[in-house]
């Protein structure tokens, strides 16, 4: 496209990117300004960097936005970009308004309920995620892309949560989750809620890394739909001026009298995800500096969740298995954080334990848990990591949480006998069905797994779950809602026959 003398259309929003190039922070500024626009909105980008003439049209093609026109006077260039196809211009779309931000502090004590209802031995519960209805998936995308305002999105999500809780209730579970219906994934969703953090398509990162060709090869090797999967990118100091999951709990608990569990991405997972050493521009000098702020915002969130009455807060740290098994196999696994910098395994594990223990410091361990699996983005068992818990036993012993949720149904988890070394003061959430299989396990097979867990840990220490969630990534569920309900029901039936209901 050739430069023209002046734009034919007036922009809705304009900003000056100065001499930044697309790999030096300009794309982050573009995302900050274009995401709040309605589809069809026009963004003017002022720039004096010559490389943008080539890189911006390529970015527009990659992200399905449209470069409408551009002008050039001396070094000064002006680019007019339409959010989505220009033919959408003029349609009535709901813009995303700026969120009102207020200061948040950690309460000195836990107000509200002194403690949540206790969770009985052999209680049945899901890990967290649940398949989203098709209309909920559309709402997630519409919200991310600025076509649906927050009130409409939350109302749609409320309906999806009601369906999810209804299915779990019919199955007879003892502890509910909201199915993470409001999240685009179990971890990256925080990028759309934390201050100075954005969710951008992985495809955007290719223009922001030192070696774009190497990065693209890695994405292809990991079979990542780079234009669809969104990744949190930090462009300033992290802050928590709105809840991450408290609102999820409040609505879920209003739908049932049963206890509710809430899952959060763990601090090591978030640090590994957000610290992309391949980026040219970073707001933090070091990974440790970023980790301190990650710990702070998670610690704030946990205080408010416990104060609100959450029965159990579960921290998801699947990337721990990538630390110990990813290097051993030579394979990279598409898990959040797998593309990030990591040091020698023992150093990383020490780092992870220290971060989580700081998040939960002085908080009641019986209401805190840690979930570890080996990846849940594909049904292909051969594509996921394999390895026993022996390599992670030091972590399981040292983390200051009362419950460990472990993937145990799949052969990839190795010999369960090594878990005899788990301290007696920790409960174990035992995976007794494989969420990736369409077939529902036989009740007698589930009974056998429950009995083995009771023999290993003692009845008082056992909780019962699937190996992982049913839809870790919104766009990539590993089971249908019908199969998910049937598997939970099968666990309940097996438990009741043993006599734990």
Beta strands, then each sheet from edge to edge (+ up, - down):
strand 1: 13-16
strand 2: 42-47
strand 3: 66-73
strand 4: 76-82
strand 5: 175-176
strand 6: 195-201
strand 7: 230-239
strand 8: 259-265
strand 9: 312-316
strand 10: 368-372
strand 11: 403-406
strand 12: 427-433
strand 13: 462-466
sheet 1: 1+ 2+ 4- 3+
sheet 2: 5+ 8+ 9+ 10+ 11+ 12+ 13+
sheet 3: 6+ 7-
end
